[in-house]
Amino acid sequence: MGKKKNQRSIELITTFENGFAKNWFYAVGDFFRDHLDIFLTDRMVNETGPDGKKRKVKKEIWTQGDLFTFERGHIFYDTPKGYLIWKEALKHIALVCQIAMATPDLAKVGGGRIDGMVSFDLWRANQSGPGLNHIGRYDKTQHDFVAYLKTGAL
């Protein structure tokens, strides 16, 4: 049986460790939770009280939706050290991904979604000195872009 309309999953696309998506190719910070459609949501959960009786209580828990909203200007580094002061960051960065244009995923009336698109540039660290070399521009749906951020596979 599928999810009810507009029901958010308690199974998250990622967990965050030390502020970044665990085991992803790119260092996607927890500050991108909203863009990954991960939000705290009120849910009724079963809990055993101090008296040993079970009861339903309202709690905020992290939930996952399927509407990704990455935007123009978002930058991702292949290492959390990419967020250091730029001169220091360049010593650690091998690959940079920067979104040039994007449209968000949208909810369809009656359920489902309309896929948003992401156009992004890839940059590789310059081996002969400080700086970055442009590799190319790529286009993907928001969901395929998230898969790229996870795996690094185009």
DRENTORKOL-3810 file (N, C-alpha, C; in nm, 4 decimals):
REM DRENTORKOL-3810
@n.u->0.0844; n.v->-0.1171; n.w->0.0000; ca.u->0.0000; ca.v->0.0000; ca.w->0.0000; c.u->0.0891; c.v->0.1236; c.w->0.0000
@n.u->0.0621; n.v->0.2219; n.w->-0.0823; ca.u->0.1419; ca.v->0.3435; ca.w->-0.0935; c.u->0.1113; c.v->0.4424; c.w->0.0175
@n.u->0.1882; n.v->0.5502; n.w->0.0160; ca.u->0.1660; ca.v->0.6546; ca.w->0.1147; c.u->0.0346; c.v->0.7256; c.w->0.0862
@n.u->-0.0292; n.v->0.7728; n.w->0.1919; ca.u->-0.1477; ca.v->0.8549; ca.w->0.1745; c.u->-0.1057; c.v->0.9873; c.w->0.1119
@n.u->-0.1982; n.v->1.0510; n.w->0.0453; ca.u->-0.1722; ca.v->1.1805; ca.w->-0.0163; c.u->-0.1151; c.v->1.2767; c.w->0.0880
@n.u->-0.0056; n.v->1.3427; n.w->0.0521; ca.u->0.0615; ca.v->1.4425; ca.w->0.1350; c.u->0.1229; c.v->1.3867; c.w->0.2627
@n.u->0.1293; n.v->1.2548; n.w->0.2787; ca.u->0.1927; ca.v->1.1988; ca.w->0.3977; c.u->0.3429; c.v->1.1977; c.w->0.3782
@n.u->0.4123; n.v->1.2465; n.w->0.4769; ca.u->0.5578; ca.v->1.2513; ca.w->0.4718; c.u->0.6143; c.v->1.1258; c.w->0.5368
@n.u->0.7240; n.v->1.0766; n.w->0.4837; ca.u->0.7860; ca.v->0.9545; ca.w->0.5326; c.u->0.8758; c.v->0.9834; c.w->0.6530
@n.u->0.8861; n.v->0.8853; n.w->0.7421; ca.u->0.9820; ca.v->0.8976; ca.w->0.8511; c.u->1.1179; c.v->0.8393; c.w->0.8088
@n.u->1.1231; n.v->0.7789; n.w->0.6890; ca.u->1.2491; ca.v->0.7294; ca.w->0.6335; c.u->1.3137; c.v->0.8439; c.w->0.5565
@n.u->1.4270; n.v->0.8924; n.w->0.6077; ca.u->1.4946; ca.v->1.0077; ca.w->0.5485; c.u->1.5930; c.v->0.9662; c.w->0.4402
@n.u->1.6119; n.v->1.0559; n.w->0.3435; ca.u->1.7053; ca.v->1.0316; ca.w->0.2347; c.u->1.8491; c.v->1.0261; c.w->0.2868
@n.u->1.8733; n.v->1.0908; n.w->0.4004; ca.u->2.0057; ca.v->1.0912; ca.w->0.4623; c.u->1.9942; c.v->1.1232; c.w->0.6100
@n.u->2.0997; n.v->1.0905; n.w->0.6804; ca.u->2.1180; ca.v->1.1419; ca.w->0.8152; c.u->2.2377; c.v->1.2349; c.w->0.8076
@n.u->2.2476; n.v->1.3235; n.w->0.9023; ca.u->2.3582; ca.v->1.4192; ca.w->0.9016; c.u->2.4532; c.v->1.3857; c.w->1.0154
@n.u->2.5808; n.v->1.3833; n.w->0.9816; ca.u->2.6848; ca.v->1.3538; ca.w->1.0797; c.u->2.7861; c.v->1.4673; c.w->1.0735
@n.u->2.8151; n.v->1.5263; n.w->1.1867; ca.u->2.9056; ca.v->1.6421; ca.w->1.1920; c.u->2.8606; c.v->1.7529; c.w->1.0963
@n.u->2.7283; n.v->1.7664; n.w->1.0789; ca.u->2.6739; ca.v->1.8748; ca.w->0.9992; c.u->2.6600; c.v->1.8478; c.w->0.8507
@n.u->2.6960; n.v->1.7263; n.w->0.8048; ca.u->2.6908; ca.v->1.6958; ca.w->0.6620; c.u->2.6226; c.v->1.5616; c.w->0.6371
@n.u->2.5626; n.v->1.5487; n.w->0.5163; ca.u->2.4958; ca.v->1.4239; ca.w->0.4781; c.u->2.5964; c.v->1.3091; c.w->0.4865
@n.u->2.5589; n.v->1.2080; n.w->0.5616; ca.u->2.6491; ca.v->1.0955; ca.w->0.5876; c.u->2.6685; c.v->1.0106; c.w->0.4620
@n.u->2.7950; n.v->0.9866; n.w->0.4278; ca.u->2.8370; ca.v->0.8995; ca.w->0.3171; c.u->2.7970; c.v->0.9497; c.w->0.1791
@n.u->2.7748; n.v->1.0794; n.w->0.1626; ca.u->2.7469; ca.v->1.1354; ca.w->0.0301; c.u->2.8779; c.v->1.1776; c.w->-0.0342
@n.u->2.8817; n.v->1.1774; n.w->-0.1673; ca.u->3.0001; ca.v->1.2197; ca.w->-0.2415; c.u->3.0309; c.v->1.3665; c.w->-0.2138
@n.u->2.9283; n.v->1.4520; n.w->-0.2206; ca.u->2.9459; ca.v->1.5939; ca.w->-0.1914; c.u->2.9139; c.v->1.6214; c.w->-0.0451
@n.u->2.9783; n.v->1.7213; n.w->0.0093; ca.u->2.9543; ca.v->1.7643; ca.w->0.1473; c.u->2.8290; c.v->1.8517; c.w->0.1487
@n.u->2.7137; n.v->1.7870; n.w->0.1579; ca.u->2.5851; ca.v->1.8569; ca.w->0.1601; c.u->2.5515; c.v->1.8850; c.w->0.3064
@n.u->2.5595; n.v->2.0124; n.w->0.3435; ca.u->2.5406; ca.v->2.0511; ca.w->0.4823; c.u->2.3961; c.v->2.0403; c.w->0.5285
@n.u->2.3800; n.v->2.0274; n.w->0.6600; ca.u->2.2446; ca.v->2.0194; ca.w->0.7152; c.u->2.1661; c.v->2.1482; c.w->0.6930
@n.u->2.2347; n.v->2.2547; n.w->0.6530; ca.u->2.1660; ca.v->2.3785; ca.w->0.6176; c.u->2.0889; c.v->2.3644; c.w->0.4860
@n.u->2.1025; n.v->2.2512; n.w->0.4162; ca.u->2.0248; ca.v->2.2221; ca.w->0.2953; c.u->1.9044; c.v->2.1319; c.w->0.3240
@n.u->1.8728; n.v->2.1075; n.w->0.4512; ca.u->1.7596; ca.v->2.0196; ca.w->0.4848; c.u->1.6319; c.v->2.0615; c.w->0.4128
@n.u->1.5989; n.v->2.1908; n.w->0.4191; ca.u->1.4753; ca.v->2.2385; ca.w->0.3555; c.u->1.4729; c.v->2.2027; c.w->0.2068
@n.u->1.5863; n.v->2.2183; n.w->0.1386; ca.u->1.5931; ca.v->2.1920; ca.w->-0.0052; c.u->1.5851; c.v->2.0429; c.w->-0.0365
@n.u->1.6167; n.v->1.9601; n.w->0.0640; ca.u->1.6014; ca.v->1.8150; ca.w->0.0505; c.u->1.4633; c.v->1.7698; c.w->0.0971
@n.u->1.3768; n.v->1.8653; n.w->0.1289; ca.u->1.2405; ca.v->1.8394; ca.w->0.1773; c.u->1.2417; c.v->1.7558; c.w->0.3052
@n.u->1.3345; n.v->1.7914; n.w->0.3951; ca.u->1.3413; ca.v->1.7286; ca.w->0.5268; c.u->1.2999; c.v->1.8352; c.w->0.6289
@n.u->1.1887; n.v->1.8084; n.w->0.6978; ca.u->1.1346; ca.v->1.9053; ca.w->0.7923; c.u->1.0921; c.v->1.8365; c.w->0.9214
@n.u->1.0932; n.v->1.9131; n.w->1.0296; ca.u->1.0324; ca.v->1.8667; ca.w->1.1542; c.u->0.8819; c.v->1.8747; c.w->1.1368
@n.u->0.8128; n.v->1.7656; n.w->1.1680; ca.u->0.6688; ca.v->1.7551; ca.w->1.1481; c.u->0.6051; c.v->1.7034; c.w->1.2762
@n.u->0.4917; n.v->1.7604; n.w->1.3137; ca.u->0.4171; ca.v->1.7093; ca.w->1.4288; c.u->0.3567; c.v->1.5743; c.w->1.3932
@n.u->0.3796; n.v->1.4755; n.w->1.4789; ca.u->0.3227; ca.v->1.3421; ca.w->1.4606; c.u->0.2735; c.v->1.2913; c.w->1.5953
@n.u->0.1692; n.v->1.2114; n.w->1.5896; ca.u->0.1212; ca.v->1.1428; ca.w->1.7092; c.u->0.1953; c.v->1.0098; c.w->1.7161
@n.u->0.2647; n.v->0.9869; n.w->1.8264; ca.u->0.3408; ca.v->0.8634; ca.w->1.8436; c.u->0.2996; c.v->0.7950; c.w->1.9729
@n.u->0.3133; n.v->0.6633; n.w->1.9746; ca.u->0.2847; ca.v->0.5867; ca.w->2.0957; c.u->0.4047; c.v->0.5966; c.w->2.1895
@n.u->0.3751; n.v->0.6214; n.w->2.3157; ca.u->0.4805; ca.v->0.6348; ca.w->2.4144; c.u->0.4315; c.v->0.5748; c.w->2.5458
@n.u->0.5225; n.v->0.5103; n.w->2.6177; ca.u->0.4875; ca.v->0.4561; ca.w->2.7486; c.u->0.5211; c.v->0.5607; c.w->2.8536
@n.u->0.4223; n.v->0.5975; n.w->2.9325; ca.u->0.4414; ca.v->0.6981; ca.w->3.0365; c.u->0.5093; c.v->0.6404; c.w->3.1587
@n.u->0.5440; n.v->0.7270; n.w->3.2547; ca.u->0.6096; ca.v->0.6816; ca.w->3.3773; c.u->0.5237; c.v->0.5824; c.w->3.4570
@n.u->0.3916; n.v->0.5857; n.w->3.4320; ca.u->0.3020; ca.v->0.4931; ca.w->3.5017; c.u->0.2914; c.v->0.3582; c.w->3.4309
@n.u->0.3654; n.v->0.3417; n.w->3.3195; ca.u->0.3646; ca.v->0.2167; ca.w->3.2449; c.u->0.2529; c.v->0.2058; c.w->3.1429
@n.u->0.1665; n.v->0.3049; n.w->3.1356; ca.u->0.0547; ca.v->0.3016; ca.w->3.0405; c.u->0.0981; c.v->0.3630; c.w->2.9081
@n.u->0.0472; n.v->0.3003; n.w->2.7990; ca.u->0.0754; ca.v->0.3537; ca.w->2.6655; c.u->-0.0237; c.v->0.4641; c.w->2.6346
@n.u->0.0268; n.v->0.5664; n.w->2.5690; ca.u->-0.0593; ca.v->0.6767; ca.w->2.5285; c.u->-0.0020; c.v->0.7393; c.w->2.4014
@n.u->-0.0857; n.v->0.8108; n.w->2.3310; ca.u->-0.0417; ca.v->0.8841; ca.w->2.2121; c.u->-0.0029; c.v->1.0246; c.w->2.2549
@n.u->0.1151; n.v->1.0676; n.w->2.2084; ca.u->0.1611; ca.v->1.2031; ca.w->2.2384; c.u->0.2071; c.v->1.2688; c.w->2.1088
@n.u->0.1935; n.v->1.4009; n.w->2.1037; ca.u->0.2388; ca.v->1.4754; ca.w->1.9863; c.u->0.3874; c.v->1.5071; c.w->2.0024
@n.u->0.4649; n.v->1.4714; n.w->1.8985; ca.u->0.6086; ca.v->1.4989; ca.w->1.8982; c.u->0.6488; c.v->1.5520; c.w->1.7623
@n.u->0.7530; n.v->1.6338; n.w->1.7621; ca.u->0.8117; ca.v->1.6780; ca.w->1.6356; c.u->0.9188; c.v->1.5766; c.w->1.5967
@n.u->0.9059; n.v->1.5229; n.w->1.4747; ca.u->1.0067; ca.v->1.4297; ca.w->1.4244; c.u->1.0470; c.v->1.4727; c.w->1.2834
@n.u->1.1683; n.v->1.4348; n.w->1.2434; ca.u->1.2145; ca.v->1.4646; ca.w->1.1086; c.u->1.1392; c.v->1.3760; c.w->1.0100
@n.u->1.0872; n.v->1.4374; n.w->0.9036; ca.u->1.0166; ca.v->1.3636; ca.w->0.7994; c.u->1.0699; c.v->1.4034; c.w->0.6630
@n.u->1.0475; n.v->1.3144; n.w->0.5660; ca.u->1.0972; ca.v->1.3324; ca.w->0.4299; c.u->0.9811; c.v->1.3471; c.w->0.3325
@n.u->0.9876; n.v->1.4505; n.w->0.2499; ca.u->0.8952; ca.v->1.4651; ca.w->0.1391; c.u->0.9680; c.v->1.4340; c.w->0.0092
@n.u->0.9023; n.v->1.4578; n.w->-0.1046; ca.u->0.9674; ca.v->1.4283; ca.w->-0.2336; c.u->0.9724; c.v->1.5489; c.w->-0.3257
@n.u->0.9687; n.v->1.6698; n.w->-0.2685; ca.u->0.9760; ca.v->1.7926; ca.w->-0.3477; c.u->1.1079; c.v->1.8640; c.w->-0.3184
@n.u->1.2057; n.v->1.8456; n.w->-0.4078; ca.u->1.3368; ca.v->1.9069; ca.w->-0.3888; c.u->1.3371; c.v->2.0476; c.w->-0.4491
@n.u->1.4114; n.v->2.1373; n.w->-0.3844; ca.u->1.4042; ca.v->2.2786; ca.w->-0.4230; c.u->1.5417; c.v->2.3460; c.w->-0.4271
@n.u->1.6410; n.v->2.2778; n.w->-0.4816; ca.u->1.7720; ca.v->2.3424; ca.w->-0.4923; c.u->1.7613; c.v->2.4617; c.w->-0.5860
@n.u->1.8448; n.v->2.5650; n.w->-0.5598; ca.u->1.8309; ca.v->2.6940; ca.w->-0.6278; c.u->1.9619; c.v->2.7403; c.w->-0.6907
@n.u->1.9459; n.v->2.8355; n.w->-0.7809; ca.u->2.0600; ca.v->2.9013; ca.w->-0.8449; c.u->2.1531; c.v->2.9561; c.w->-0.7372
@n.u->2.2831; n.v->2.9327; n.w->-0.7574; ca.u->2.3830; ca.v->2.9843; ca.w->-0.6656; c.u->2.4284; c.v->2.8849; c.w->-0.5601
@n.u->2.3523; n.v->2.7789; n.w->-0.5351; ca.u->2.3965; ca.v->2.6799; ca.w->-0.4362; c.u->2.5276; c.v->2.6169; c.w->-0.4842
@n.u->2.6202; n.v->2.6026; n.w->-0.3905; ca.u->2.7519; ca.v->2.5462; ca.w->-0.4211; c.u->2.7764; c.v->2.4262; c.w->-0.3310
@n.u->2.8345; n.v->2.3218; n.w->-0.3903; ca.u->2.8665; ca.v->2.1997; ca.w->-0.3170; c.u->3.0119; c.v->2.1642; c.w->-0.3432
@n.u->3.0809; n.v->2.1271; n.w->-0.2378; ca.u->3.2208; ca.v->2.0861; ca.w->-0.2470; c.u->3.2300; c.v->1.9369; c.w->-0.2176
@n.u->3.3346; n.v->1.8738; n.w->-0.2700; ca.u->3.3511; ca.v->1.7308; ca.w->-0.2463; c.u->3.4129; c.v->1.7011; c.w->-0.1100
@n.u->3.4276; n.v->1.8024; n.w->-0.0287; ca.u->3.4820; ca.v->1.7872; ca.w->0.1057; c.u->3.4225; c.v->1.8936; c.w->0.1972
@n.u->3.3968; n.v->1.8603; n.w->0.3218; ca.u->3.3504; ca.v->1.9635; ca.w->0.4152; c.u->3.4520; c.v->2.0767; c.w->0.4316
@n.u->3.5783; n.v->2.0489; n.w->0.4010; ca.u->3.6818; ca.v->2.1524; ca.w->0.4119; c.u->3.6649; c.v->2.2606; c.w->0.3054
@n.u->3.5758; n.v->2.2387; n.w->0.2097; ca.u->3.5457; ca.v->2.3400; ca.w->0.1093; c.u->3.4804; c.v->2.4633; c.w->0.1704
@n.u->3.4304; n.v->2.4501; n.w->0.2916; ca.u->3.3639; ca.v->2.5615; ca.w->0.3582; c.u->3.4585; c.v->2.6415; c.w->0.4469
@n.u->3.5876; n.v->2.6070; n.w->0.4438; ca.u->3.6871; ca.v->2.6854; ca.w->0.5175; c.u->3.7119; c.v->2.8175; c.w->0.4447
@n.u->3.7973; n.v->2.9007; n.w->0.4998; ca.u->3.8398; ca.v->3.0226; ca.w->0.4289; c.u->3.8953; c.v->2.9778; c.w->0.2940
@n.u->3.8584; n.v->3.0495; n.w->0.1873; ca.u->3.8837; ca.v->3.0044; ca.w->0.0507; c.u->4.0282; c.v->2.9628; c.w->0.0254
@n.u->4.1249; n.v->3.0408; n.w->0.0706; ca.u->4.2661; ca.v->3.0079; ca.w->0.0476; c.u->4.3004; c.v->2.8709; c.w->0.1066
@n.u->4.2454; n.v->2.8409; n.w->0.2234; ca.u->4.2682; ca.v->2.7110; ca.w->0.2873; c.u->4.1836; c.v->2.6019; c.w->0.2195
@n.u->4.0609; n.v->2.6351; n.w->0.1846; ca.u->3.9706; ca.v->2.5382; ca.w->0.1217; c.u->4.0291; c.v->2.4841; c.w->-0.0090
@n.u->4.0913; n.v->2.5708; n.w->-0.0862; ca.u->4.1487; ca.v->2.5295; ca.w->-0.2153; c.u->4.2526; c.v->2.4186; c.w->-0.2019
@n.u->4.3130; n.v->2.4061; n.w->-0.0857; ca.u->4.4125; ca.v->2.3008; ca.w->-0.0632; c.u->4.3475; c.v->2.1628; c.w->-0.0534
@n.u->4.2162; n.v->2.1585; n.w->-0.0299; ca.u->4.1467; ca.v->2.0320; ca.w->-0.0045; c.u->4.0442; c.v->1.9937; c.w->-0.1117
@n.u->3.9979; n.v->2.0922; n.w->-0.1873; ca.u->3.8907; ca.v->2.0704; ca.w->-0.2856; c.u->3.9447; c.v->2.0027; c.w->-0.4113
@n.u->3.8747; n.v->1.9011; n.w->-0.4580; ca.u->3.9047; ca.v->1.8413; ca.w->-0.5880; c.u->3.7960; c.v->1.8790; c.w->-0.6886
@n.u->3.6700; n.v->1.8866; n.w->-0.6413; ca.u->3.5564; ca.v->1.9102; ca.w->-0.7311; c.u->3.4554; c.v->2.0029; c.w->-0.6653
@n.u->3.4020; n.v->2.0954; n.w->-0.7474; ca.u->3.3006; ca.v->2.1906; ca.w->-0.7015; c.u->3.1824; c.v->2.1846; c.w->-0.7974
@n.u->3.0634; n.v->2.1878; n.w->-0.7423; ca.u->2.9397; ca.v->2.1888; ca.w->-0.8201; c.u->2.8635; c.v->2.3159; c.w->-0.7840
@n.u->2.8284; n.v->2.3963; n.w->-0.8850; ca.u->2.7536; ca.v->2.5198; ca.w->-0.8602; c.u->2.6307; c.v->2.5241; c.w->-0.9511
@n.u->2.5162; n.v->2.5490; n.w->-0.8904; ca.u->2.3919; ca.v->2.5544; ca.w->-0.9672; c.u->2.3831; c.v->2.6879; c.w->-1.0413
@n.u->2.3637; n.v->2.6793; n.w->-1.1734; ca.u->2.3521; ca.v->2.7981; ca.w->-1.2582; c.u->2.2058; c.v->2.8402; c.w->-1.2740
@n.u->2.1157; n.v->2.7438; n.w->-1.2862; ca.u->1.9718; ca.v->2.7703; ca.w->-1.2999; c.u->1.8972; c.v->2.6530; c.w->-1.2384
@n.u->1.7780; n.v->2.6808; n.w->-1.1843; ca.u->1.7003; ca.v->2.5718; ca.w->-1.1261; c.u->1.5530; c.v->2.6086; c.w->-1.1172
@n.u->1.4684; n.v->2.5075; n.w->-1.1292; ca.u->1.3260; ca.v->2.5204; ca.w->-1.1004; c.u->1.2927; c.v->2.4126; c.w->-0.9981
@n.u->1.2068; n.v->2.4412; n.w->-0.9010; ca.u->1.1772; ca.v->2.3437; ca.w->-0.7959; c.u->1.0809; c.v->2.2361; c.w->-0.8432
@n.u->1.0840; n.v->2.1224; n.w->-0.7738; ca.u->0.9773; ca.v->2.0238; ca.w->-0.7900; c.u->0.8488; c.v->2.0885; c.w->-0.7397
@n.u->0.7366; n.v->2.0557; n.w->-0.8036; ca.u->0.6076; ca.v->2.1104; ca.w->-0.7621; c.u->0.5097; c.v->1.9972; c.w->-0.7375
@n.u->0.4226; n.v->2.0171; n.w->-0.6395; ca.u->0.3194; ca.v->1.9173; ca.w->-0.6103; c.u->0.2093; c.v->1.9278; c.w->-0.7145
@n.u->0.1636; n.v->1.8125; n.w->-0.7639; ca.u->0.0494; ca.v->1.8083; ca.w->-0.8558; c.u->-0.0792; c.v->1.8058; c.w->-0.7752
@n.u->-0.1815; n.v->1.8693; n.w->-0.8271; ca.u->-0.3129; ca.v->1.8590; ca.w->-0.7652; c.u->-0.3551; c.v->1.7130; c.w->-0.7745
@n.u->-0.3959; n.v->1.6538; n.w->-0.6645; ca.u->-0.4362; ca.v->1.5140; ca.w->-0.6644; c.u->-0.3228; c.v->1.4178; c.w->-0.6349
@n.u->-0.2022; n.v->1.4679; n.w->-0.6115; ca.u->-0.0889; ca.v->1.3825; ca.w->-0.5758; c.u->0.0167; c.v->1.3773; c.w->-0.6841
@n.u->0.1331; n.v->1.3323; n.w->-0.6466; ca.u->0.2457; ca.v->1.3260; ca.w->-0.7395; c.u->0.3193; c.v->1.4586; c.w->-0.7452
@n.u->0.4102; n.v->1.4695; n.w->-0.8426; ca.u->0.4882; ca.v->1.5923; ca.w->-0.8541; c.u->0.5221; c.v->1.6224; c.w->-0.9989
@n.u->0.5553; n.v->1.7465; n.w->-1.0221; ca.u->0.6104; ca.v->1.7910; ca.w->-1.1494; c.u->0.7589; c.v->1.8105; c.w->-1.1245
@n.u->0.8416; n.v->1.7405; n.w->-1.2019; ca.u->0.9860; ca.v->1.7456; ca.w->-1.1794; c.u->1.0431; c.v->1.8832; c.w->-1.2090
@n.u->1.1196; n.v->1.9340; n.w->-1.1124; ca.u->1.1973; ca.v->2.0548; ca.w->-1.1343; c.u->1.3279; c.v->2.0186; c.w->-1.2031
@n.u->1.3977; n.v->2.1180; n.w->-1.2533; ca.u->1.5227; ca.v->2.0956; ca.w->-1.3249; c.u->1.6364; c.v->2.1721; c.w->-1.2585
@n.u->1.7574; n.v->2.1197; n.w->-1.2770; ca.u->1.8785; ca.v->2.1835; ca.w->-1.2258; c.u->1.9818; c.v->2.1844; c.w->-1.3372
@n.u->2.0366; n.v->2.3022; n.w->-1.3637; ca.u->2.1482; ca.v->2.3166; ca.w->-1.4565; c.u->2.2678; c.v->2.3578; c.w->-1.3711
@n.u->2.3753; n.v->2.2797; n.w->-1.3767; ca.u->2.4875; ca.v->2.3070; ca.w->-1.2868; c.u->2.6214; c.v->2.2968; c.w->-1.3589
@n.u->2.7177; n.v->2.3706; n.w->-1.3062; ca.u->2.8542; ca.v->2.3705; ca.w->-1.3578; c.u->2.9431; c.v->2.2905; c.w->-1.2644
@n.u->3.0360; n.v->2.2166; n.w->-1.3238; ca.u->3.1367; ca.v->2.1454; ca.w->-1.2459; c.u->3.2725; c.v->2.2106; c.w->-1.2676
@n.u->3.3453; n.v->2.2209; n.w->-1.1592; ca.u->3.4779; ca.v->2.2814; ca.w->-1.1589; c.u->3.5742; c.v->2.1849; c.w->-1.0911
@n.u->3.6934; n.v->2.1701; n.w->-1.1495; ca.u->3.7971; ca.v->2.0836; ca.w->-1.0917; c.u->3.9114; c.v->2.1729; c.w->-1.0428
@n.u->3.9734; n.v->2.1328; n.w->-0.9326; ca.u->4.0869; ca.v->2.2086; ca.w->-0.8797; c.u->4.1989; c.v->2.2114; c.w->-0.9836
@n.u->4.2595; n.v->2.3270; n.w->-0.9987; ca.u->4.3703; ca.v->2.3459; ca.w->-1.0911; c.u->4.4942; c.v->2.2802; c.w->-1.0307
@n.u->4.5540; n.v->2.1858; n.w->-1.1013; ca.u->4.6707; ca.v->2.1140; ca.w->-1.0492; c.u->4.7982; c.v->2.1977; c.w->-1.0524
@n.u->4.8016; n.v->2.3016; n.w->-1.1360; ca.u->4.9244; ca.v->2.3798; ca.w->-1.1510; c.u->4.9262; c.v->2.5065; c.w->-1.0657
@n.u->4.8246; n.v->2.5268; n.w->-0.9854; ca.u->4.8224; ca.v->2.6452; ca.w->-0.8986; c.u->4.6846; c.v->2.6646; c.w->-0.8414
@n.u->4.6691; n.v->2.7685; n.w->-0.7610; ca.u->4.5379; ca.v->2.7900; ca.w->-0.6985; c.u->4.4319; c.v->2.8271; c.w->-0.8025
@n.u->4.3123; n.v->2.7820; n.w->-0.7781; ca.u->4.2017; ca.v->2.8136; ca.w->-0.8676; c.u->4.1295; c.v->2.6888; c.w->-0.9141
@n.u->4.0290; n.v->2.7114; n.w->-0.9983; ca.u->3.9454; ca.v->2.6031; ca.w->-1.0480; c.u->3.9361; c.v->2.6095; c.w->-1.1995
@n.u->3.9247; n.v->2.4937; n.w->-1.2631; ca.u->3.9038; ca.v->2.4849; ca.w->-1.4073; c.u->3.7629; c.v->2.4344; c.w->-1.4335
@n.u->3.6938; n.v->2.5008; n.w->-1.5252; ca.u->3.5568; ca.v->2.4625; ca.w->-1.5603; c.u->3.5593; c.v->2.3321; c.w->-1.6398
@n.u->3.4778; n.v->2.2352; n.w->-1.5972; ca.u->3.4679; ca.v->2.1062; ca.w->-1.6665; c.u->3.3539; c.v->2.1096; c.w->-1.7668
@n.u->3.2371; n.v->2.1585; n.w->-1.7238; ca.u->3.1218; ca.v->2.1620; ca.w->-1.8129; c.u->2.9943; c.v->2.1930; c.w->-1.7375
@n.u->2.8861; n.v->2.2061; n.w->-1.8151; ca.u->2.7532; ca.v->2.2314; ca.w->-1.7589; c.u->2.6663; c.v->2.1094; c.w->-1.7865
@n.u->2.5855; n.v->2.0730; n.w->-1.6871; ca.u->2.5018; ca.v->1.9537; ca.w->-1.6953; c.u->2.3594; c.v->1.9876; c.w->-1.6526
@n.u->2.2635; n.v->1.9157; n.w->-1.7067; ca.u->2.1222; ca.v->1.9359; ca.w->-1.6738; c.u->2.0638; c.v->1.8059; c.w->-1.6214
@n.u->1.9910; n.v->1.8174; n.w->-1.5107; ca.u->1.9254; ca.v->1.7009; ca.w->-1.4512; c.u->1.7959; c.v->1.7453; c.w->-1.3847
@n.u->1.7071; n.v->1.6496; n.w->-1.3601; ca.u->1.5910; ca.v->1.6803; ca.w->-1.2769; c.u->1.6419; c.v->1.7016; c.w->-1.1340
@n.u->1.5590; n.v->1.7638; n.w->-1.0515; ca.u->1.5979; ca.v->1.7825; ca.w->-0.9118; c.u->1.6330; c.v->1.6475; c.w->-0.8482
@n.u->1.5535; n.v->1.5426; n.w->-0.8756; ca.u->1.5779; ca.v->1.4117; ca.w->-0.8147; c.u->1.7069; c.v->1.3492; c.w->-0.8654
@n.u->1.7351; n.v->1.3614; n.w->-0.9945; ca.u->1.8601; ca.v->1.3084; ca.w->-1.0477; c.u->1.9798; c.v->1.3889; c.w->-0.9962
@n.u->1.9596; n.v->1.5179; n.w->-0.9734; ca.u->2.0656; ca.v->1.6010; ca.w->-0.9166; c.u->2.0986; c.v->1.5537; c.w->-0.7740
@n.u->1.9969; n.v->1.5237; n.w->-0.6950; ca.u->2.0198; ca.v->1.4727; ca.w->-0.5593; c.u->2.0971; c.v->1.3403; c.w->-0.5667
@n.u->2.0600; n.v->1.2554; n.w->-0.6604; ca.u->2.1340; ca.v->1.1279; ca.w->-0.6783; c.u->2.2804; c.v->1.1568; c.w->-0.7128
@n.u->2.3043; n.v->1.2588; n.w->-0.7938; ca.u->2.4426; ca.v->1.2975; ca.w->-0.8279; c.u->2.5174; c.v->1.3445; c.w->-0.7035
@n.u->2.4525; n.v->1.4279; n.w->-0.6209; ca.u->2.5172; ca.v->1.4747; ca.w->-0.4989; c.u->2.5541; c.v->1.3566; c.w->-0.4079
@n.u->2.4721; n.v->1.2526; n.w->-0.4075; ca.u->2.4976; ca.v->1.1352; ca.w->-0.3239; c.u->2.6134; c.v->1.0526; c.w->-0.3754
@n.u->2.6187; n.v->1.0324; n.w->-0.5082; ca.u->2.7125; ca.v->0.9349; ca.w->-0.5649; c.u->2.8308; c.v->0.9947; c.w->-0.6395
@n.u->2.8140; n.v->1.1150; n.w->-0.6927; ca.u->2.9185; ca.v->1.1735; ca.w->-0.7770; c.u->2.9179; c.v->1.1180; c.w->-0.9179
@n.u->2.8219; n.v->1.0305; n.w->-0.9492; ca.u->2.8144; ca.v->0.9685; ca.w->-1.0821; c.u->2.7179; c.v->1.0474; c.w->-1.1699
@n.u->2.7693; n.v->1.0976; n.w->-1.2826; ca.u->2.6861; ca.v->1.1714; ca.w->-1.3774; c.u->2.6032; c.v->1.0758; c.w->-1.4592
END
